[in-house]
Amino acid sequence: ELKGIFGNDSRKIFASEYWDDRAVPMSFQECWRQEILEDAVKTWGTRAQEDMLLEEMSELAKAVLKLRREKRERMVPYAIRDEMADVQIMLDQMKIMYGEVDDFEQDKLKRMLERLEEAHAEGQPGDSR
């Protein structure tokens, strides 16, 4: 069984059926993940999840600072990936609460591309860690 989603309408469907050609089939894992995220928002509420996002972003920032300070010891990159996962989960809950950001992301990526093209034209060096 898969979950088809289009707009704000979602229905469970069998893998071989499509209730709408525009439906996006989701794997069991994606469906399960989305249900957990939605349940977290419903259970703990917007304010608590906003607070948790701030906490998780702070923990990620501390992990990055530790990486710089401790000269990239082996376990520190693991800690960063662990905190990145926490932040990503919270960002996905923000999308449930406030809506998707694809259009904003596209605009920001276009601006980044323009700045990159300028930087390459000027021969700006990158960070050579």
SULWO-V855099 format. One record per residue. N is the residue number from 1. RES is the residue in three letters. SS is DSSP state (helix for helix, strand for strand, loop for the rest). OMEGA is omega in radians with two decimals (* if undefined). D_FIRST is the distance of its C-alpha to the first C-alpha in whole Angstrom. Layout:
n->[N & N]
res->[RES & RES]
ss->[SS & SS]
omega->[OMEGA & OMEGA]
d_first->[D_FIRST & D_FIRST]
This chain:
n->[1 & 2 & 3 & 4 & 5 & 6 & 7 & 8 & 9 & 10 & 11 & 12 & 13 & 14 & 15 & 16 & 17 & 18 & 19 & 20 & 21 & 22 & 23 & 24 & 25 & 26 & 27 & 28 & 29 & 30 & 31 & 32 & 33 & 34 & 35 & 36 & 37 & 38 & 39 & 40 & 41 & 42 & 43 & 44 & 45 & 46 & 47 & 48 & 49 & 50 & 51 & 52 & 53 & 54 & 55 & 56 & 57 & 58 & 59 & 60 & 61 & 62 & 63 & 64 & 65 & 66 & 67 & 68 & 69 & 70 & 71 & 72 & 73 & 74 & 75 & 76 & 77 & 78 & 79 & 80 & 81 & 82 & 83 & 84 & 85 & 86 & 87 & 88 & 89 & 90 & 91 & 92 & 93 & 94 & 95 & 96 & 97 & 98 & 99 & 100 & 101 & 102 & 103 & 104 & 105 & 106 & 107 & 108 & 109 & 110 & 111 & 112 & 113 & 114 & 115 & 116 & 117 & 118 & 119 & 120 & 121 & 122 & 123 & 124 & 125 & 126 & 127 & 128 & 129]
res->[GLU & LEU & LYS & GLY & ILE & PHE & GLY & ASN & ASP & SER & ARG & LYS & ILE & PHE & ALA & SER & GLU & TYR & TRP & ASP & ASP & ARG & ALA & VAL & PRO & MET & SER & PHE & GLN & GLU & CYS & TRP & ARG & GLN & GLU & ILE & LEU & GLU & ASP & ALA & VAL & LYS & THR & TRP & GLY & THR & ARG & ALA & GLN & GLU & ASP & MET & LEU & LEU & GLU & GLU & MET & SER & GLU & LEU & ALA & LYS & ALA & VAL & LEU & LYS & LEU & ARG & ARG & GLU & LYS & ARG & GLU & ARG & MET & VAL & PRO & TYR & ALA & ILE & ARG & ASP & GLU & MET & ALA & ASP & VAL & GLN & ILE & MET & LEU & ASP & GLN & MET & LYS & ILE & MET & TYR & GLY & GLU & VAL & ASP & ASP & PHE & GLU & GLN & ASP & LYS & LEU & LYS & ARG & MET & LEU & GLU & ARG & LEU & GLU & GLU & ALA & HIS & ALA & GLU & GLY & GLN & PRO & GLY & ASP & SER & ARG]
ss->[loop & strand & strand & strand & strand & strand & loop & loop & strand & strand & strand & strand & strand & loop & loop & loop & loop & loop & loop & loop & loop & loop & loop & strand & strand & strand & loop & helix & helix & helix & helix & helix & helix & helix & helix & helix & helix & helix & helix & helix & helix & helix & helix & helix & helix & helix & helix & helix & helix & helix & helix & helix & helix & helix & helix & helix & helix & helix & helix & helix & helix & helix & helix & helix & helix & helix & helix & helix & helix & loop & loop & loop & loop & helix & helix & helix & helix & helix & helix & helix & helix & helix & helix & helix & helix & helix & helix & helix & helix & helix & helix & helix & helix & helix & helix & helix & helix & helix & loop & loop & loop & helix & helix & helix & helix & helix & helix & helix & helix & helix & helix & helix & helix & helix & helix & helix & helix & helix & helix & helix & helix & helix & loop & loop & loop & loop & loop & loop & loop]
omega->[3.10 & 3.08 & 3.09 & -3.11 & 3.01 & -3.07 & 3.11 & -3.09 & 3.07 & 3.13 & 3.04 & -3.13 & 3.02 & -3.07 & -3.08 & -3.08 & 3.03 & 3.14 & -3.12 & -3.14 & -3.11 & -3.14 & 3.11 & 3.13 & 3.12 & 3.08 & 3.10 & -3.12 & 3.12 & 3.13 & 3.13 & -3.14 & -3.12 & 3.13 & 3.11 & -3.13 & 3.13 & 3.12 & 3.11 & 3.13 & 3.14 & -3.05 & -3.02 & 3.06 & -3.06 & -3.06 & -3.13 & -3.12 & 3.02 & 3.10 & -3.14 & 3.08 & 3.14 & 3.11 & -3.12 & 3.09 & 3.09 & 3.12 & 3.08 & 3.12 & 3.12 & 3.13 & 3.11 & 3.10 & 3.11 & 3.09 & 3.13 & -3.07 & -3.02 & 3.04 & 2.99 & 3.05 & -2.99 & -3.06 & -3.08 & 3.08 & 3.06 & -3.14 & 3.11 & 3.13 & 3.11 & 3.14 & 3.07 & 3.12 & 3.11 & -3.14 & -3.13 & 3.10 & 3.14 & 3.09 & 3.11 & 3.06 & 3.07 & 3.10 & 3.08 & -3.07 & -2.98 & 3.12 & -3.12 & -3.08 & -3.05 & -3.12 & 3.09 & -3.12 & 3.13 & 3.12 & -3.12 & 3.10 & 3.08 & 3.12 & 3.11 & 3.12 & 3.11 & 3.13 & 3.09 & 3.12 & 3.08 & -3.13 & 3.13 & 3.14 & 3.12 & 3.13 & 3.14 & 3.12 & 3.08 & 3.09 & -3.08 & -3.10 & *]
d_first->[0 & 4 & 7 & 10 & 13 & 17 & 20 & 19 & 17 & 13 & 11 & 7 & 6 & 4 & 5 & 9 & 9 & 11 & 13 & 16 & 17 & 17 & 14 & 13 & 10 & 9 & 8 & 7 & 11 & 12 & 10 & 12 & 15 & 15 & 14 & 17 & 19 & 19 & 20 & 23 & 24 & 24 & 26 & 28 & 29 & 30 & 34 & 32 & 30 & 32 & 35 & 32 & 32 & 36 & 36 & 33 & 35 & 38 & 37 & 36 & 40 & 41 & 39 & 41 & 44 & 44 & 43 & 46 & 48 & 48 & 48 & 44 & 44 & 41 & 39 & 40 & 37 & 35 & 36 & 35 & 32 & 31 & 32 & 30 & 27 & 28 & 29 & 26 & 24 & 27 & 27 & 23 & 24 & 27 & 24 & 23 & 26 & 28 & 26 & 25 & 28 & 27 & 30 & 32 & 31 & 32 & 36 & 36 & 35 & 38 & 40 & 40 & 40 & 43 & 45 & 44 & 46 & 49 & 49 & 48 & 51 & 53 & 52 & 51 & 50 & 47 & 47 & 48 & 47]
